Amino acid sequence: MAPTLNRFQGSVAVLLCGVAFSFGPLTLRALHEADEWQYLTYRSFFAAAVSLVIILAAGRSPVRAVMDAGVRQVLAGFLLAAMFTLFVVALSRISAAFVLLMQSTSPFYAAILGRVFLGEPVSRDTLWAIVAAGIGVVVMVGGNVGVGDPVGILLSVLLAVALGGYAVLIRSAPARDPGVPILIGGSTAAVVAGLVAASGPGVGVPAFDLWMAFIAGGLMIGIFAPIWNYVHRFVPPADVSLLLISEVVMAPLWVWIWQEEEPTAETLVGGGIALGAVLWLTIRAARSGRHDLPDRMGRVRGLHVGAVPGFRRYRGLDDESV
C-alpha cells in the first residue's frame, strides 16, 4: 500500500518545498560569468537529469513512464518549461518586484481554475489566507514595483496564471510518476534556453557556475519538485499555490544572510505577514479534523508515489494501491 498524506502533512510538505525552491535566487546571484540564459540552460538540464535518475532508481523505464503519463502530465511538463522561460524573459523586461507581486496572485487563478475544472470548493480559511498573503507581498515590494514595457507586464501575468494552471493540471492528472513533468519540462527548457544562449555568448560557463546550476536545478528542483507534484494529491490547488509563497518570502532572507543584501523594513514586515498567513492556514488544516481525502476521485487524482525521492516504487496504480 502506497503511503498517503493527510491535508496537514501535505501542507507542511509544500511549505518545505517552497523553502527549498527559495534558494534559487541565491544561486543566480552567486554566478561568476554565466548570464540568465546560460544559467537556465544548465539548471533545466540538471533538473531533468536528476529526475531521470530518480525514475530509474525507482525501477521505472523513463520512456515507459512518459508514455504512461497521460496528456495532462505531458501538458504540465510543457507548462513547467514555459514557466521557466517566462520568468527569465519577464525579469529581463520588468522589475523583479513586479514579477514577485504577480506571482503572489497565482492562488487566485488556482482557486478559480480548480473550481471550474475540478469542482473543488475554496474554503473560507483559504480565501482569508490568500487575501492576507497578498497584502503581505504588496507590503514587501512597497514602492519598488517600478515600470516596464507592456510585454514584461503581460509575461508576468501569464506566469502567475501558468502557476495556478499547473497546480490544477497536476491535481487532475491520473496517478503516475511525479517526476515525469520535471523530466519533460527540464528537457524542453534546456533545449530552448540552450539555443538562445548558443546564439549569443555560447553555452560555455565556469565550473563554479555549473555547480550553482546543479544545486538550483539538480537538487532544489530535481529532488523537491517531484515531492511537490505528489503532494497535489492531498492538498487543493489554491492551497498549494498559496503555501508555495514560502518561496517568495524566504528568498530575500537567504540573499541577506549570504550576499549581505540587507532587506528593507517593508520586506521583513510584508514577508512576516505573508508567511504568517500560510502558517495560519497550515495550523487551521491541522485543527480542522478534515484530514481525509475529499472523495474517491481525490484518491486517483494527482501523481503516483513511484518517482518521489525516498519512496520505493509501488506497482499498483489504481485506486486500490493508494
C-alpha positions as CSV (number, residue, x, y, z in Angstrom):
1,M,0.0,0.0,0.0
2,A,1.5,3.3,-1.1
3,P,2.0,5.9,1.7
4,T,-0.7,8.6,1.9
5,L,-0.6,12.1,3.5
6,N,-3.4,13.9,5.2
7,R,-4.0,17.6,4.3
8,F,-1.9,18.9,7.2
9,Q,1.1,16.7,6.3
10,G,0.7,17.7,2.6
11,S,0.6,21.4,3.6
12,V,3.8,21.1,5.6
13,A,5.5,19.3,2.6
14,V,4.5,22.2,0.3
15,L,5.9,24.7,2.8
16,L,9.2,22.8,2.9
17,C,9.4,22.6,-0.9
18,G,8.9,26.3,-1.1
19,V,11.7,26.9,1.3
20,A,13.9,24.6,-0.9
21,F,12.9,26.5,-4.0
22,S,13.7,29.8,-2.3
23,F,17.4,29.2,-2.5
24,G,17.2,29.6,-6.3
25,P,17.8,33.4,-6.4
26,L,20.8,33.0,-4.2
27,T,22.5,30.6,-6.7
28,L,21.6,33.1,-9.5
29,R,23.2,36.0,-7.6
30,A,26.3,33.9,-6.9
31,L,27.1,33.3,-10.6
32,H,30.6,34.5,-11.8
33,E,30.1,34.8,-15.5
34,A,27.0,33.0,-16.8
35,D,24.1,35.0,-17.9
36,E,20.4,34.1,-17.2
37,W,20.0,32.0,-20.4
38,Q,23.2,30.0,-19.7
39,Y,22.1,29.5,-16.1
40,L,18.6,28.5,-17.2
41,T,20.1,26.0,-19.7
42,Y,22.1,24.1,-17.1
43,R,19.6,24.5,-14.3
44,S,16.9,22.9,-16.5
45,F,19.3,20.2,-17.8
46,F,20.3,19.2,-14.3
47,A,16.6,19.1,-13.1
48,A,15.8,16.8,-16.0
49,A,18.8,14.6,-15.4
50,V,18.2,14.1,-11.7
51,S,14.5,13.3,-12.4
52,L,15.7,10.7,-14.9
53,V,18.0,9.2,-12.3
54,I,15.2,9.1,-9.7
55,I,12.8,7.4,-12.1
56,L,15.4,4.8,-13.0
57,A,16.2,4.2,-9.3
58,A,12.5,3.7,-8.7
59,G,12.6,0.8,-11.1
60,R,10.7,2.5,-13.9
61,S,11.7,2.9,-17.5
62,P,11.8,6.7,-18.3
63,V,10.4,6.1,-21.8
64,R,7.6,3.9,-20.4
65,A,6.9,6.5,-17.6
66,V,6.5,9.2,-20.2
67,M,4.3,7.1,-22.4
68,D,2.1,6.1,-19.4
69,A,2.0,9.7,-18.1
70,G,-1.1,10.8,-20.0
71,V,-2.0,14.0,-21.7
72,R,-2.3,16.2,-18.6
73,Q,1.1,15.3,-17.2
74,V,2.7,15.9,-20.6
75,L,1.0,19.3,-20.8
76,A,2.1,20.0,-17.3
77,G,5.7,19.3,-18.3
78,F,5.5,21.8,-21.2
79,L,3.8,24.3,-19.0
80,L,6.6,24.0,-16.5
81,A,9.1,24.7,-19.3
82,A,7.1,27.7,-20.2
83,M,7.2,29.0,-16.6
84,F,10.9,28.6,-16.5
85,T,11.2,30.7,-19.7
86,L,8.5,33.2,-18.8
87,F,10.3,34.0,-15.5
88,V,13.6,34.7,-17.2
89,V,12.2,36.8,-20.0
90,A,9.9,38.8,-17.7
91,L,12.8,39.6,-15.4
92,S,14.7,41.0,-18.4
93,R,11.9,43.4,-19.2
94,I,10.4,44.4,-15.9
95,S,11.4,44.8,-12.2
96,A,11.7,41.7,-10.0
97,A,9.3,43.3,-7.5
98,F,6.5,43.4,-10.1
99,V,7.2,39.7,-11.1
100,L,7.1,38.9,-7.4
101,L,3.8,40.7,-7.0
102,M,2.2,39.0,-9.9
103,Q,3.4,35.6,-8.7
104,S,1.5,36.1,-5.4
105,T,-1.7,36.2,-7.4
106,S,-1.4,32.6,-8.6
107,P,-3.5,31.2,-5.7
108,F,-6.5,33.2,-7.1
109,Y,-6.1,31.6,-10.5
110,A,-5.6,28.2,-9.0
111,A,-8.7,28.7,-6.9
112,I,-10.8,29.7,-10.0
113,L,-9.4,27.0,-12.3
114,G,-9.8,24.4,-9.6
115,R,-13.4,25.3,-9.0
116,V,-14.2,25.4,-12.8
117,F,-12.4,22.3,-13.9
118,L,-12.3,20.1,-10.8
119,G,-15.3,21.3,-8.9
120,E,-13.2,21.8,-5.8
121,P,-14.6,24.4,-3.4
122,V,-12.3,27.0,-1.8
123,S,-12.6,27.2,1.9
124,R,-13.2,30.4,3.8
125,D,-9.8,29.9,5.6
126,T,-8.1,29.6,2.2
127,L,-9.7,32.8,1.0
128,W,-8.7,34.7,4.1
129,A,-5.2,33.4,3.9
130,I,-4.9,34.4,0.2
131,V,-6.0,37.9,0.9
132,A,-3.6,38.2,3.9
133,A,-0.7,36.8,1.9
134,G,-1.4,39.1,-1.0
135,I,-1.4,42.1,1.4
136,G,1.9,40.9,2.7
137,V,3.5,40.7,-0.7
138,V,2.2,44.2,-1.5
139,V,3.9,45.5,1.6
140,M,7.1,43.6,0.7
141,V,7.5,45.2,-2.7
142,G,6.3,48.6,-1.5
143,G,7.1,51.3,-4.0
144,N,9.7,49.2,-5.7
145,V,7.4,47.8,-8.4
146,G,8.7,50.3,-10.9
147,V,7.7,50.4,-14.6
148,G,8.3,48.2,-17.5
149,D,7.2,47.6,-21.0
150,P,3.7,46.0,-21.8
151,V,5.4,42.8,-22.9
152,G,7.0,42.3,-19.5
153,I,3.7,43.0,-17.7
154,L,1.9,40.5,-19.9
155,L,4.5,37.8,-19.3
156,S,4.4,38.4,-15.6
157,V,0.6,37.9,-15.6
158,L,0.9,34.8,-17.8
159,L,3.5,33.4,-15.3
160,A,1.0,33.7,-12.5
161,V,-1.8,32.1,-14.5
162,A,0.5,29.3,-15.6
163,L,1.5,28.6,-12.0
164,G,-2.2,28.3,-11.0
165,G,-2.9,26.2,-14.0
166,Y,0.0,23.9,-13.3
167,A,-1.4,23.1,-9.9
168,V,-4.8,22.2,-11.4
169,L,-3.2,20.0,-14.1
170,I,-1.1,18.1,-11.7
171,R,-4.1,17.7,-9.3
172,S,-6.3,16.3,-12.1
173,A,-3.7,14.0,-13.7
174,P,-4.1,10.3,-13.3
175,A,-1.9,8.6,-10.7
176,R,1.5,8.3,-12.4
177,D,5.2,9.1,-11.7
178,P,5.5,12.7,-10.4
179,G,9.0,13.0,-11.9
180,V,7.7,13.0,-15.5
181,P,6.6,16.7,-15.7
182,I,10.1,17.6,-14.4
183,L,11.8,15.4,-17.0
184,I,9.7,16.9,-19.8
185,G,9.8,20.5,-18.6
186,G,13.5,20.4,-17.7
187,S,14.5,18.9,-21.1
188,T,12.3,21.3,-23.1
189,A,13.5,24.4,-21.2
190,A,17.2,23.3,-21.5
191,V,16.8,23.0,-25.3
192,V,15.1,26.3,-25.7
193,A,17.5,28.2,-23.4
194,G,20.5,26.4,-24.9
195,L,19.5,27.6,-28.4
196,V,19.2,31.2,-27.1
197,A,22.5,31.0,-25.3
198,A,24.2,29.4,-28.3
199,S,23.1,32.3,-30.5
200,G,24.7,34.8,-28.0
201,P,27.6,34.2,-25.7
202,G,27.6,30.4,-26.1
203,V,27.0,27.6,-23.6
204,G,30.4,27.5,-22.1
205,V,30.5,28.6,-18.4
206,P,32.9,28.3,-15.5
207,A,32.8,25.2,-13.3
208,F,31.6,27.3,-10.3
209,D,28.6,28.5,-12.3
210,L,27.8,24.9,-13.3
211,W,27.9,23.9,-9.7
212,M,25.4,26.7,-8.9
213,A,23.1,25.5,-11.7
214,F,23.3,21.9,-10.4
215,I,22.4,23.0,-6.9
216,A,19.4,25.0,-8.2
217,G,18.2,22.5,-10.8
218,G,19.5,19.1,-9.7
219,L,19.0,19.4,-6.0
220,M,16.3,22.0,-5.4
221,I,14.1,21.2,-8.5
222,G,15.1,17.7,-9.3
223,I,14.5,16.4,-5.8
224,F,11.9,18.6,-4.3
225,A,9.7,19.2,-7.4
226,P,8.5,15.6,-7.6
227,I,7.6,15.7,-3.9
228,W,5.7,19.0,-4.6
229,N,3.9,17.3,-7.5
230,Y,3.0,14.3,-5.4
231,V,1.5,16.4,-2.6
232,H,-1.1,17.8,-5.1
233,R,-3.0,14.5,-4.5
234,F,-3.8,15.6,-0.9
235,V,-3.9,19.4,-1.0
236,P,-6.4,21.6,-3.1
237,P,-4.8,23.6,-5.9
238,A,-5.5,27.0,-4.3
239,D,-3.8,25.9,-1.0
240,V,-0.8,24.5,-2.9
241,S,-0.2,27.8,-4.8
242,L,-0.7,29.8,-1.6
243,L,1.6,27.7,0.5
244,L,4.3,28.0,-2.1
245,I,4.5,31.7,-1.2
246,S,7.0,30.5,1.3
247,E,9.4,30.6,-1.6
248,V,8.7,34.2,-2.3
249,V,9.1,35.1,1.4
250,M,12.3,33.2,2.2
251,A,14.3,34.1,-0.9
252,P,15.3,37.7,0.4
253,L,16.3,36.2,3.7
254,W,18.9,33.9,2.1
255,V,20.3,36.7,0.0
256,W,20.6,38.8,3.1
257,I,22.4,36.1,5.0
258,W,24.9,35.0,2.3
259,Q,25.1,38.0,0.0
260,E,24.8,40.7,2.7
261,E,22.0,42.5,0.8
262,E,20.1,43.9,3.7
263,P,16.3,43.8,3.1
264,T,14.1,46.9,3.8
265,A,11.8,47.0,6.8
266,E,8.9,46.7,4.3
267,T,10.4,43.4,3.0
268,L,10.6,42.0,6.5
269,V,7.2,43.1,7.7
270,G,5.4,42.1,4.5
271,G,7.2,38.8,4.4
272,G,6.2,38.2,8.0
273,I,2.5,38.9,7.1
274,A,2.6,36.6,4.1
275,L,4.4,33.8,5.9
276,G,2.1,34.2,8.9
277,A,-0.9,33.7,6.6
278,V,0.3,30.4,5.2
279,L,1.4,29.1,8.6
280,W,-2.0,30.0,9.9
281,L,-3.7,28.1,7.1
282,T,-1.5,25.1,7.8
283,I,-2.4,25.2,11.5
284,R,-6.1,25.5,10.7
285,A,-5.8,22.4,8.5
286,A,-4.2,20.5,11.4
287,R,-7.0,21.5,13.8
288,S,-10.0,21.2,11.4
289,G,-10.1,17.4,11.6
290,R,-10.7,17.2,7.9
291,H,-7.6,15.2,7.1
292,D,-9.1,12.6,4.8
293,L,-9.0,12.9,1.0
294,P,-12.2,14.7,-0.2
295,D,-13.7,11.9,-2.1
296,R,-12.9,8.8,-4.2
297,M,-11.6,11.0,-7.0
298,G,-9.2,12.6,-4.6
299,R,-7.6,9.2,-4.3
300,V,-6.9,8.8,-8.0
301,R,-6.2,12.3,-8.9
302,G,-2.6,13.6,-8.5
303,L,0.6,11.7,-9.2
304,H,1.8,8.3,-8.1
305,V,4.5,7.9,-5.5
306,G,6.8,5.9,-7.8
307,A,9.4,8.7,-8.6
308,V,9.2,10.6,-5.3
309,P,12.7,10.6,-3.7
310,G,12.8,8.4,-0.6
311,F,9.8,6.2,-1.6
312,R,10.1,2.9,-3.3
313,R,8.1,2.2,-6.4
314,Y,4.6,0.7,-6.0
315,R,3.3,-1.4,-8.8
316,G,-0.4,-0.7,-8.3
317,L,-1.5,2.5,-10.0
318,D,-5.3,2.2,-9.4
319,D,-7.4,3.3,-6.5
320,E,-6.6,0.2,-4.5
321,S,-2.9,0.9,-4.5
322,V,-3.3,4.2,-2.7
